[in-house]
Amino acid sequence: MSGWGDRRLHLVVGLNKAKDAAAFLNPLLPHAATAWAVAEDGQHAALPVEAVIAASGGFAQAGPRVADALRAIPQDGRPARVLICGSLYLAGEVLKQDG
């Protein structure tokens, strides 16, 4: 991530209940301009959005779904990166979405 200082970083995070959310988030949050906690419908093993927010120390905001989070990312004309991360199940849900 050290080479990513040229653009703002926006995190979209959905985690499995089995993950240590704070341990996952702690290395990422110092680099993030925003963080969005998400849990897609039908993901019974997903950590609740509120738990992801708590693990972020209150930094993350509720998405609460990936599409909502992506719409909420500030569009200020500056180059940015969006990192969707946390769970392979979340990645699968994202890949299933159109557009």
ChimeraX attribute file (.defattr): number of C-alpha atoms within 10 A of each C-alpha:
attribute: neighborCount
match mode: 1-to-1
recipient: residues
	/A:1	8
	/A:2	6
	/A:3	6
	/A:4	11
	/A:5	10
	/A:6	10
	/A:7	13
	/A:8	15
	/A:9	22
	/A:10	22
	/A:11	25
	/A:12	27
	/A:13	28
	/A:14	29
	/A:15	25
	/A:16	19
	/A:17	15
	/A:18	9
	/A:19	13
	/A:20	12
	/A:21	21
	/A:22	16
	/A:23	11
	/A:24	16
	/A:25	20
	/A:26	13
	/A:27	11
	/A:28	15
	/A:29	19
	/A:30	9
	/A:31	16
	/A:32	17
	/A:33	16
	/A:34	18
	/A:35	28
	/A:36	27
	/A:37	27
	/A:38	30
	/A:39	24
	/A:40	19
	/A:41	10
	/A:42	8
	/A:43	12
	/A:44	11
	/A:45	12
	/A:46	20
	/A:47	19
	/A:48	18
	/A:49	23
	/A:50	17
	/A:51	16
	/A:52	28
	/A:53	21
	/A:54	15
	/A:55	18
	/A:56	22
	/A:57	13
	/A:58	12
	/A:59	16
	/A:60	24
	/A:61	20
	/A:62	20
	/A:63	23
	/A:64	19
	/A:65	18
	/A:66	23
	/A:67	14
	/A:68	13
	/A:69	20
	/A:70	16
	/A:71	10
	/A:72	14
	/A:73	18
	/A:74	12
	/A:75	9
	/A:76	7
	/A:77	6
	/A:78	8
	/A:79	10
	/A:80	18
	/A:81	14
	/A:82	16
	/A:83	14
	/A:84	19
	/A:85	15
	/A:86	19
	/A:87	16
	/A:88	12
	/A:89	16
	/A:90	23
	/A:91	13
	/A:92	10
	/A:93	15
	/A:94	15
	/A:95	10
	/A:96	9
	/A:97	9
	/A:98	5
	/A:99	5
